[in-house]
């Protein structure tokens, strides 16, 4: 799995805790995933919307909504999508455990 990605996610989570406790102001800007970005994640694993949703324990309506721009993934979902893109097999193994 991509060490750089996990270090970045860890740093972001620590920053979020400080912000939530009122000890810090946000230092980074949240990057919004566009519908095209989300479709690209799914395309990178060569899955239909239905298979992608089932494989990663997501609602099919949620995946469709993200890709159609009717819904936007929150920060946790965006990070989950980034993890899927970085190492889909690892994410699937972890979900199956």
Jmol script that loads the backbone (N, CA, C; Angstrom):
load data "model"
ATOM      1  N   UNK A   1       0.839  -1.171   0.000  1.00  0.00           N
ATOM      2  CA  UNK A   1       0.000   0.000   0.000  1.00  0.00           C
ATOM      3  C   UNK A   1       0.887   1.238   0.000  1.00  0.00           C
ATOM      4  N   UNK A   2       0.376   2.331  -0.473  1.00  0.00           N
ATOM      5  CA  UNK A   2       1.140   3.564  -0.640  1.00  0.00           C
ATOM      6  C   UNK A   2       1.369   4.243   0.707  1.00  0.00           C
ATOM      7  N   UNK A   3       2.639   4.185   1.188  1.00  0.00           N
ATOM      8  CA  UNK A   3       2.994   4.789   2.476  1.00  0.00           C
ATOM      9  C   UNK A   3       2.736   6.284   2.503  1.00  0.00           C
ATOM     10  N   UNK A   4       3.024   6.953   1.392  1.00  0.00           N
ATOM     11  CA  UNK A   4       2.829   8.402   1.320  1.00  0.00           C
ATOM     12  C   UNK A   4       1.358   8.757   1.543  1.00  0.00           C
ATOM     13  N   UNK A   5       0.471   8.006   0.925  1.00  0.00           N
ATOM     14  CA  UNK A   5      -0.965   8.256   1.066  1.00  0.00           C
ATOM     15  C   UNK A   5      -1.395   8.099   2.516  1.00  0.00           C
ATOM     16  N   UNK A   6      -0.956   7.022   3.171  1.00  0.00           N
ATOM     17  CA  UNK A   6      -1.366   6.800   4.553  1.00  0.00           C
ATOM     18  C   UNK A   6      -0.777   7.838   5.500  1.00  0.00           C
ATOM     19  N   UNK A   7       0.452   8.272   5.227  1.00  0.00           N
ATOM     20  CA  UNK A   7       1.040   9.331   6.059  1.00  0.00           C
ATOM     21  C   UNK A   7       0.254  10.627   5.912  1.00  0.00           C
ATOM     22  N   UNK A   8      -0.145  10.920   4.684  1.00  0.00           N
ATOM     23  CA  UNK A   8      -0.953  12.115   4.431  1.00  0.00           C
ATOM     24  C   UNK A   8      -2.304  12.018   5.136  1.00  0.00           C
ATOM     25  N   UNK A   9      -2.954  10.860   5.033  1.00  0.00           N
ATOM     26  CA  UNK A   9      -4.242  10.665   5.696  1.00  0.00           C
ATOM     27  C   UNK A   9      -4.105  10.771   7.208  1.00  0.00           C
ATOM     28  N   UNK A  10      -3.033  10.179   7.767  1.00  0.00           N
ATOM     29  CA  UNK A  10      -2.790  10.247   9.200  1.00  0.00           C
ATOM     30  C   UNK A  10      -2.604  11.692   9.641  1.00  0.00           C
ATOM     31  N   UNK A  11      -1.804  12.446   8.900  1.00  0.00           N
ATOM     32  CA  UNK A  11      -1.578  13.859   9.238  1.00  0.00           C
ATOM     33  C   UNK A  11      -2.880  14.648   9.169  1.00  0.00           C
ATOM     34  N   UNK A  12      -3.705  14.355   8.163  1.00  0.00           N
ATOM     35  CA  UNK A  12      -4.985  15.052   8.029  1.00  0.00           C
ATOM     36  C   UNK A  12      -5.927  14.723   9.182  1.00  0.00           C
ATOM     37  N   UNK A  13      -5.940  13.475   9.607  1.00  0.00           N
ATOM     38  CA  UNK A  13      -6.792  13.090  10.728  1.00  0.00           C
ATOM     39  C   UNK A  13      -6.345  13.782  12.018  1.00  0.00           C
ATOM     40  N   UNK A  14      -5.031  13.839  12.246  1.00  0.00           N
ATOM     41  CA  UNK A  14      -4.513  14.520  13.434  1.00  0.00           C
ATOM     42  C   UNK A  14      -4.859  16.010  13.400  1.00  0.00           C
ATOM     43  N   UNK A  15      -4.755  16.599  12.220  1.00  0.00           N
ATOM     44  CA  UNK A  15      -5.122  18.006  12.071  1.00  0.00           C
ATOM     45  C   UNK A  15      -6.608  18.203  12.364  1.00  0.00           C
ATOM     46  N   UNK A  16      -7.446  17.301  11.873  1.00  0.00           N
ATOM     47  CA  UNK A  16      -8.892  17.410  12.091  1.00  0.00           C
ATOM     48  C   UNK A  16      -9.242  17.352  13.574  1.00  0.00           C
ATOM     49  N   UNK A  17      -8.560  16.499  14.324  1.00  0.00           N
ATOM     50  CA  UNK A  17      -8.807  16.399  15.767  1.00  0.00           C
ATOM     51  C   UNK A  17      -8.456  17.716  16.439  1.00  0.00           C
ATOM     52  N   UNK A  18      -7.326  18.311  16.083  1.00  0.00           N
ATOM     53  CA  UNK A  18      -6.928  19.597  16.675  1.00  0.00           C
ATOM     54  C   UNK A  18      -7.949  20.684  16.350  1.00  0.00           C
ATOM     55  N   UNK A  19      -8.422  20.705  15.109  1.00  0.00           N
ATOM     56  CA  UNK A  19      -9.418  21.698  14.698  1.00  0.00           C
ATOM     57  C   UNK A  19     -10.716  21.480  15.458  1.00  0.00           C
ATOM     58  N   UNK A  20     -11.142  20.216  15.570  1.00  0.00           N
ATOM     59  CA  UNK A  20     -12.389  19.901  16.276  1.00  0.00           C
ATOM     60  C   UNK A  20     -12.330  20.304  17.743  1.00  0.00           C
ATOM     61  N   UNK A  21     -11.152  20.198  18.360  1.00  0.00           N
ATOM     62  CA  UNK A  21     -10.988  20.574  19.767  1.00  0.00           C
ATOM     63  C   UNK A  21     -10.795  22.077  19.941  1.00  0.00           C
ATOM     64  N   UNK A  22     -10.699  22.798  18.832  1.00  0.00           N
ATOM     65  CA  UNK A  22     -10.508  24.240  18.905  1.00  0.00           C
ATOM     66  C   UNK A  22      -9.077  24.654  19.169  1.00  0.00           C
ATOM     67  N   UNK A  23      -8.135  23.734  19.006  1.00  0.00           N
ATOM     68  CA  UNK A  23      -6.729  24.031  19.271  1.00  0.00           C
ATOM     69  C   UNK A  23      -5.977  24.500  18.038  1.00  0.00           C
ATOM     70  N   UNK A  24      -6.629  24.495  16.882  1.00  0.00           N
ATOM     71  CA  UNK A  24      -5.934  24.835  15.649  1.00  0.00           C
ATOM     72  C   UNK A  24      -6.938  25.249  14.586  1.00  0.00           C
ATOM     73  N   UNK A  25      -6.448  25.995  13.633  1.00  0.00           N
ATOM     74  CA  UNK A  25      -7.240  26.334  12.450  1.00  0.00           C
ATOM     75  C   UNK A  25      -6.816  25.365  11.340  1.00  0.00           C
ATOM     76  N   UNK A  26      -7.711  25.036  10.417  1.00  0.00           N
ATOM     77  CA  UNK A  26      -7.334  24.126   9.334  1.00  0.00           C
ATOM     78  C   UNK A  26      -6.141  24.660   8.555  1.00  0.00           C
ATOM     79  N   UNK A  27      -5.202  23.772   8.254  1.00  0.00           N
ATOM     80  CA  UNK A  27      -3.997  24.150   7.521  1.00  0.00           C
ATOM     81  C   UNK A  27      -4.081  23.770   6.051  1.00  0.00           C
ATOM     82  N   UNK A  28      -4.905  22.799   5.743  1.00  0.00           N
ATOM     83  CA  UNK A  28      -4.964  22.342   4.362  1.00  0.00           C
ATOM     84  C   UNK A  28      -6.341  22.601   3.779  1.00  0.00           C
ATOM     85  N   UNK A  29      -6.386  22.567   2.474  1.00  0.00           N
ATOM     86  CA  UNK A  29      -7.632  22.767   1.754  1.00  0.00           C
ATOM     87  C   UNK A  29      -8.151  21.404   1.323  1.00  0.00           C
ATOM     88  N   UNK A  30      -9.415  21.163   1.553  1.00  0.00           N
ATOM     89  CA  UNK A  30     -10.037  19.905   1.163  1.00  0.00           C
ATOM     90  C   UNK A  30     -10.236  19.897  -0.348  1.00  0.00           C
ATOM     91  N   UNK A  31      -9.704  18.897  -1.002  1.00  0.00           N
ATOM     92  CA  UNK A  31      -9.841  18.771  -2.447  1.00  0.00           C
ATOM     93  C   UNK A  31     -11.114  17.999  -2.741  1.00  0.00           C
ATOM     94  N   UNK A  32     -11.992  18.611  -3.496  1.00  0.00           N
ATOM     95  CA  UNK A  32     -13.272  17.992  -3.834  1.00  0.00           C
ATOM     96  C   UNK A  32     -13.090  17.073  -5.028  1.00  0.00           C
ATOM     97  N   UNK A  33     -13.628  15.877  -4.920  1.00  0.00           N
ATOM     98  CA  UNK A  33     -13.614  14.949  -6.044  1.00  0.00           C
ATOM     99  C   UNK A  33     -14.788  15.273  -6.959  1.00  0.00           C
ATOM    100  N   UNK A  34     -14.499  15.425  -8.226  1.00  0.00           N
ATOM    101  CA  UNK A  34     -15.558  15.686  -9.195  1.00  0.00           C
ATOM    102  C   UNK A  34     -16.201  14.368  -9.613  1.00  0.00           C
ATOM    103  N   UNK A  35     -17.368  14.438 -10.230  1.00  0.00           N
ATOM    104  CA  UNK A  35     -17.962  13.206 -10.741  1.00  0.00           C
ATOM    105  C   UNK A  35     -17.007  12.459 -11.686  1.00  0.00           C
ATOM    106  N   UNK A  36     -16.255  13.192 -12.494  1.00  0.00           N
ATOM    107  CA  UNK A  36     -15.293  12.550 -13.405  1.00  0.00           C
ATOM    108  C   UNK A  36     -14.178  11.859 -12.625  1.00  0.00           C
ATOM    109  N   UNK A  37     -13.735  12.470 -11.519  1.00  0.00           N
ATOM    110  CA  UNK A  37     -12.710  11.844 -10.674  1.00  0.00           C
ATOM    111  C   UNK A  37     -13.212  10.518 -10.110  1.00  0.00           C
ATOM    112  N   UNK A  38     -14.448  10.527  -9.654  1.00  0.00           N
ATOM    113  CA  UNK A  38     -15.021   9.327  -9.041  1.00  0.00           C
ATOM    114  C   UNK A  38     -15.206   8.232 -10.089  1.00  0.00           C
ATOM    115  N   UNK A  39     -15.666   8.629 -11.260  1.00  0.00           N
ATOM    116  CA  UNK A  39     -15.811   7.652 -12.344  1.00  0.00           C
ATOM    117  C   UNK A  39     -14.445   7.083 -12.726  1.00  0.00           C
ATOM    118  N   UNK A  40     -13.405   7.924 -12.675  1.00  0.00           N
ATOM    119  CA  UNK A  40     -12.051   7.468 -13.000  1.00  0.00           C
ATOM    120  C   UNK A  40     -11.548   6.443 -11.976  1.00  0.00           C
ATOM    121  N   UNK A  41     -11.911   6.633 -10.707  1.00  0.00           N
ATOM    122  CA  UNK A  41     -11.537   5.648  -9.686  1.00  0.00           C
ATOM    123  C   UNK A  41     -12.178   4.311 -10.027  1.00  0.00           C
ATOM    124  N   UNK A  42     -13.461   4.352 -10.339  1.00  0.00           N
ATOM    125  CA  UNK A  42     -14.167   3.107 -10.678  1.00  0.00           C
ATOM    126  C   UNK A  42     -13.607   2.497 -11.958  1.00  0.00           C
ATOM    127  N   UNK A  43     -13.327   3.332 -12.932  1.00  0.00           N
ATOM    128  CA  UNK A  43     -12.770   2.830 -14.197  1.00  0.00           C
ATOM    129  C   UNK A  43     -11.391   2.198 -13.989  1.00  0.00           C
ATOM    130  N   UNK A  44     -10.638   2.730 -13.034  1.00  0.00           N
ATOM    131  CA  UNK A  44      -9.291   2.202 -12.786  1.00  0.00           C
ATOM    132  C   UNK A  44      -9.324   0.760 -12.269  1.00  0.00           C
ATOM    133  N   UNK A  45     -10.444   0.372 -11.656  1.00  0.00           N
ATOM    134  CA  UNK A  45     -10.579  -1.002 -11.171  1.00  0.00           C
ATOM    135  C   UNK A  45     -11.439  -1.852 -12.120  1.00  0.00           C
ATOM    136  N   UNK A  46     -11.840  -1.234 -13.230  1.00  0.00           N
ATOM    137  CA  UNK A  46     -12.574  -1.926 -14.299  1.00  0.00           C
ATOM    138  C   UNK A  46     -13.828  -2.636 -13.787  1.00  0.00           C
ATOM    139  N   UNK A  47     -14.658  -1.866 -13.080  1.00  0.00           N
ATOM    140  CA  UNK A  47     -15.895  -2.422 -12.532  1.00  0.00           C
ATOM    141  C   UNK A  47     -17.089  -1.571 -12.949  1.00  0.00           C
ATOM    142  N   UNK A  48     -18.224  -2.217 -13.114  1.00  0.00           N
ATOM    143  CA  UNK A  48     -19.467  -1.480 -13.321  1.00  0.00           C
ATOM    144  C   UNK A  48     -19.831  -0.793 -12.011  1.00  0.00           C
ATOM    145  N   UNK A  49     -20.772   0.117 -12.068  1.00  0.00           N
ATOM    146  CA  UNK A  49     -21.224   0.776 -10.838  1.00  0.00           C
ATOM    147  C   UNK A  49     -21.731  -0.242  -9.818  1.00  0.00           C
ATOM    148  N   UNK A  50     -22.495  -1.201 -10.272  1.00  0.00           N
ATOM    149  CA  UNK A  50     -23.074  -2.198  -9.365  1.00  0.00           C
ATOM    150  C   UNK A  50     -21.991  -3.054  -8.712  1.00  0.00           C
ATOM    151  N   UNK A  51     -21.041  -3.511  -9.499  1.00  0.00           N
ATOM    152  CA  UNK A  51     -19.966  -4.349  -8.956  1.00  0.00           C
ATOM    153  C   UNK A  51     -19.088  -3.523  -8.014  1.00  0.00           C
ATOM    154  N   UNK A  52     -18.780  -2.288  -8.388  1.00  0.00           N
ATOM    155  CA  UNK A  52     -17.979  -1.405  -7.543  1.00  0.00           C
ATOM    156  C   UNK A  52     -18.666  -1.195  -6.189  1.00  0.00           C
ATOM    157  N   UNK A  53     -19.941  -0.874  -6.233  1.00  0.00           N
ATOM    158  CA  UNK A  53     -20.697  -0.642  -4.997  1.00  0.00           C
ATOM    159  C   UNK A  53     -20.677  -1.886  -4.114  1.00  0.00           C
ATOM    160  N   UNK A  54     -20.963  -3.021  -4.692  1.00  0.00           N
ATOM    161  CA  UNK A  54     -20.987  -4.278  -3.940  1.00  0.00           C
ATOM    162  C   UNK A  54     -19.596  -4.628  -3.405  1.00  0.00           C
ATOM    163  N   UNK A  55     -18.569  -4.460  -4.239  1.00  0.00           N
ATOM    164  CA  UNK A  55     -17.203  -4.828  -3.856  1.00  0.00           C
ATOM    165  C   UNK A  55     -16.661  -3.994  -2.705  1.00  0.00           C
ATOM    166  N   UNK A  56     -17.098  -2.732  -2.636  1.00  0.00           N
ATOM    167  CA  UNK A  56     -16.561  -1.837  -1.618  1.00  0.00           C
ATOM    168  C   UNK A  56     -17.609  -1.409  -0.587  1.00  0.00           C
ATOM    169  N   UNK A  57     -18.683  -2.208  -0.522  1.00  0.00           N
ATOM    170  CA  UNK A  57     -19.734  -2.027   0.485  1.00  0.00           C
ATOM    171  C   UNK A  57     -20.325  -0.617   0.467  1.00  0.00           C
ATOM    172  N   UNK A  58     -20.626  -0.159  -0.728  1.00  0.00           N
ATOM    173  CA  UNK A  58     -21.270   1.135  -0.924  1.00  0.00           C
ATOM    174  C   UNK A  58     -22.659   0.913  -1.501  1.00  0.00           C
ATOM    175  N   UNK A  59     -23.514   1.873  -1.307  1.00  0.00           N
ATOM    176  CA  UNK A  59     -24.833   1.827  -1.916  1.00  0.00           C
ATOM    177  C   UNK A  59     -24.701   2.147  -3.407  1.00  0.00           C
ATOM    178  N   UNK A  60     -25.405   1.384  -4.240  1.00  0.00           N
ATOM    179  CA  UNK A  60     -25.392   1.662  -5.670  1.00  0.00           C
ATOM    180  C   UNK A  60     -25.926   3.067  -5.935  1.00  0.00           C
ATOM    181  N   UNK A  61     -26.963   3.465  -5.217  1.00  0.00           N
ATOM    182  CA  UNK A  61     -27.507   4.818  -5.384  1.00  0.00           C
ATOM    183  C   UNK A  61     -26.467   5.888  -5.045  1.00  0.00           C
ATOM    184  N   UNK A  62     -25.639   5.621  -4.054  1.00  0.00           N
ATOM    185  CA  UNK A  62     -24.595   6.568  -3.672  1.00  0.00           C
ATOM    186  C   UNK A  62     -23.575   6.705  -4.794  1.00  0.00           C
ATOM    187  N   UNK A  63     -23.107   5.587  -5.323  1.00  0.00           N
ATOM    188  CA  UNK A  63     -22.127   5.615  -6.410  1.00  0.00           C
ATOM    189  C   UNK A  63     -22.710   6.346  -7.616  1.00  0.00           C
ATOM    190  N   UNK A  64     -23.944   6.014  -7.982  1.00  0.00           N
ATOM    191  CA  UNK A  64     -24.597   6.691  -9.110  1.00  0.00           C
ATOM    192  C   UNK A  64     -24.712   8.191  -8.837  1.00  0.00           C
ATOM    193  N   UNK A  65     -25.118   8.544  -7.625  1.00  0.00           N
ATOM    194  CA  UNK A  65     -25.262   9.952  -7.269  1.00  0.00           C
ATOM    195  C   UNK A  65     -23.951  10.709  -7.357  1.00  0.00           C
ATOM    196  N   UNK A  66     -22.879  10.090  -6.880  1.00  0.00           N
ATOM    197  CA  UNK A  66     -21.551  10.728  -6.964  1.00  0.00           C
ATOM    198  C   UNK A  66     -21.158  10.959  -8.421  1.00  0.00           C
ATOM    199  N   UNK A  67     -21.334   9.928  -9.242  1.00  0.00           N
ATOM    200  CA  UNK A  67     -20.905  10.026 -10.635  1.00  0.00           C
ATOM    201  C   UNK A  67     -21.784  10.958 -11.465  1.00  0.00           C
ATOM    202  N   UNK A  68     -23.019  11.139 -11.054  1.00  0.00           N
ATOM    203  CA  UNK A  68     -23.922  12.037 -11.769  1.00  0.00           C
ATOM    204  C   UNK A  68     -23.874  13.455 -11.209  1.00  0.00           C
ATOM    205  N   UNK A  69     -23.116  13.652 -10.154  1.00  0.00           N
ATOM    206  CA  UNK A  69     -23.000  14.975  -9.547  1.00  0.00           C
ATOM    207  C   UNK A  69     -24.186  15.374  -8.689  1.00  0.00           C
ATOM    208  N   UNK A  70     -25.072  14.424  -8.390  1.00  0.00           N
ATOM    209  CA  UNK A  70     -26.226  14.710  -7.537  1.00  0.00           C
ATOM    210  C   UNK A  70     -25.855  14.679  -6.066  1.00  0.00           C
ATOM    211  N   UNK A  71     -24.771  13.966  -5.743  1.00  0.00           N
ATOM    212  CA  UNK A  71     -24.267  13.861  -4.371  1.00  0.00           C
ATOM    213  C   UNK A  71     -22.774  14.098  -4.407  1.00  0.00           C
ATOM    214  N   UNK A  72     -22.232  14.518  -3.269  1.00  0.00           N
ATOM    215  CA  UNK A  72     -20.786  14.709  -3.158  1.00  0.00           C
ATOM    216  C   UNK A  72     -20.288  13.873  -1.994  1.00  0.00           C
ATOM    217  N   UNK A  73     -19.185  13.149  -2.203  1.00  0.00           N
ATOM    218  CA  UNK A  73     -18.641  12.369  -1.085  1.00  0.00           C
ATOM    219  C   UNK A  73     -18.103  13.299  -0.009  1.00  0.00           C
ATOM    220  N   UNK A  74     -18.389  12.960   1.254  1.00  0.00           N
ATOM    221  CA  UNK A  74     -17.806  13.736   2.347  1.00  0.00           C
ATOM    222  C   UNK A  74     -16.324  13.400   2.431  1.00  0.00           C
ATOM    223  N   UNK A  75     -15.609  14.007   3.373  1.00  0.00           N
ATOM    224  CA  UNK A  75     -14.164  13.811   3.475  1.00  0.00           C
ATOM    225  C   UNK A  75     -13.806  12.339   3.678  1.00  0.00           C
ATOM    226  N   UNK A  76     -14.549  11.638   4.522  1.00  0.00           N
ATOM    227  CA  UNK A  76     -14.255  10.224   4.780  1.00  0.00           C
ATOM    228  C   UNK A  76     -14.457   9.393   3.515  1.00  0.00           C
ATOM    229  N   UNK A  77     -15.530   9.648   2.796  1.00  0.00           N
ATOM    230  CA  UNK A  77     -15.787   8.904   1.565  1.00  0.00           C
ATOM    231  C   UNK A  77     -14.744   9.230   0.501  1.00  0.00           C
ATOM    232  N   UNK A  78     -14.339  10.493   0.419  1.00  0.00           N
ATOM    233  CA  UNK A  78     -13.301  10.873  -0.546  1.00  0.00           C
ATOM    234  C   UNK A  78     -11.993  10.153  -0.226  1.00  0.00           C
ATOM    235  N   UNK A  79     -11.654  10.069   1.059  1.00  0.00           N
ATOM    236  CA  UNK A  79     -10.445   9.342   1.451  1.00  0.00           C
ATOM    237  C   UNK A  79     -10.575   7.856   1.136  1.00  0.00           C
ATOM    238  N   UNK A  80     -11.758   7.293   1.353  1.00  0.00           N
ATOM    239  CA  UNK A  80     -11.999   5.885   1.035  1.00  0.00           C
ATOM    240  C   UNK A  80     -11.802   5.653  -0.464  1.00  0.00           C
ATOM    241  N   UNK A  81     -12.309   6.554  -1.289  1.00  0.00           N
ATOM    242  CA  UNK A  81     -12.129   6.430  -2.732  1.00  0.00           C
ATOM    243  C   UNK A  81     -10.658   6.513  -3.115  1.00  0.00           C
ATOM    244  N   UNK A  82      -9.915   7.364  -2.445  1.00  0.00           N
ATOM    245  CA  UNK A  82      -8.478   7.470  -2.710  1.00  0.00           C
ATOM    246  C   UNK A  82      -7.762   6.176  -2.324  1.00  0.00           C
ATOM    247  N   UNK A  83      -8.187   5.568  -1.229  1.00  0.00           N
ATOM    248  CA  UNK A  83      -7.594   4.285  -0.829  1.00  0.00           C
ATOM    249  C   UNK A  83      -7.905   3.206  -1.857  1.00  0.00           C
ATOM    250  N   UNK A  84      -9.126   3.188  -2.342  1.00  0.00           N
ATOM    251  CA  UNK A  84      -9.515   2.217  -3.366  1.00  0.00           C
ATOM    252  C   UNK A  84      -8.644   2.405  -4.601  1.00  0.00           C
ATOM    253  N   UNK A  85      -8.452   3.635  -5.008  1.00  0.00           N
ATOM    254  CA  UNK A  85      -7.649   3.891  -6.200  1.00  0.00           C
ATOM    255  C   UNK A  85      -6.195   3.465  -5.989  1.00  0.00           C
ATOM    256  N   UNK A  86      -5.662   3.685  -4.784  1.00  0.00           N
ATOM    257  CA  UNK A  86      -4.265   3.348  -4.501  1.00  0.00           C
ATOM    258  C   UNK A  86      -4.028   1.841  -4.459  1.00  0.00           C
ATOM    259  N   UNK A  87      -4.962   1.094  -3.855  1.00  0.00           N
ATOM    260  CA  UNK A  87      -4.748  -0.356  -3.708  1.00  0.00           C
ATOM    261  C   UNK A  87      -6.087  -1.060  -3.509  1.00  0.00           C
ATOM    262  N   UNK A  88      -6.835  -1.232  -4.589  1.00  0.00           N
ATOM    263  CA  UNK A  88      -8.179  -1.806  -4.470  1.00  0.00           C
ATOM    264  C   UNK A  88      -8.205  -3.211  -3.867  1.00  0.00           C
ATOM    265  N   UNK A  89      -7.220  -4.029  -4.197  1.00  0.00           N
ATOM    266  CA  UNK A  89      -7.210  -5.393  -3.680  1.00  0.00           C
ATOM    267  C   UNK A  89      -7.055  -5.402  -2.157  1.00  0.00           C
ATOM    268  N   UNK A  90      -6.208  -4.521  -1.653  1.00  0.00           N
ATOM    269  CA  UNK A  90      -6.006  -4.434  -0.192  1.00  0.00           C
ATOM    270  C   UNK A  90      -7.304  -3.996   0.491  1.00  0.00           C
ATOM    271  N   UNK A  91      -7.965  -3.000  -0.071  1.00  0.00           N
ATOM    272  CA  UNK A  91      -9.229  -2.528   0.528  1.00  0.00           C
ATOM    273  C   UNK A  91     -10.249  -3.663   0.530  1.00  0.00           C
ATOM    274  N   UNK A  92     -10.345  -4.410  -0.555  1.00  0.00           N
ATOM    275  CA  UNK A  92     -11.290  -5.528  -0.608  1.00  0.00           C
ATOM    276  C   UNK A  92     -10.955  -6.596   0.438  1.00  0.00           C
ATOM    277  N   UNK A  93      -9.659  -6.891   0.605  1.00  0.00           N
ATOM    278  CA  UNK A  93      -9.261  -7.871   1.619  1.00  0.00           C
ATOM    279  C   UNK A  93      -9.632  -7.379   3.015  1.00  0.00           C
ATOM    280  N   UNK A  94      -9.423  -6.120   3.282  1.00  0.00           N
ATOM    281  CA  UNK A  94      -9.729  -5.571   4.609  1.00  0.00           C
ATOM    282  C   UNK A  94     -11.228  -5.589   4.877  1.00  0.00           C
ATOM    283  N   UNK A  95     -12.018  -5.326   3.877  1.00  0.00           N
ATOM    284  CA  UNK A  95     -13.472  -5.350   4.050  1.00  0.00           C
ATOM    285  C   UNK A  95     -13.988  -6.774   4.251  1.00  0.00           C
ATOM    286  N   UNK A  96     -13.303  -7.749   3.686  1.00  0.00           N
ATOM    287  CA  UNK A  96     -13.713  -9.147   3.813  1.00  0.00           C
ATOM    288  C   UNK A  96     -13.321  -9.749   5.152  1.00  0.00           C
ATOM    289  N   UNK A  97     -12.367  -9.112   5.840  1.00  0.00           N
ATOM    290  CA  UNK A  97     -11.859  -9.671   7.101  1.00  0.00           C
ATOM    291  C   UNK A  97     -12.876  -9.564   8.214  1.00  0.00           C
TER     292      UNK A  97
END
end "model"
wireframe off; spacefill off
backbone 0.3
color backbone group
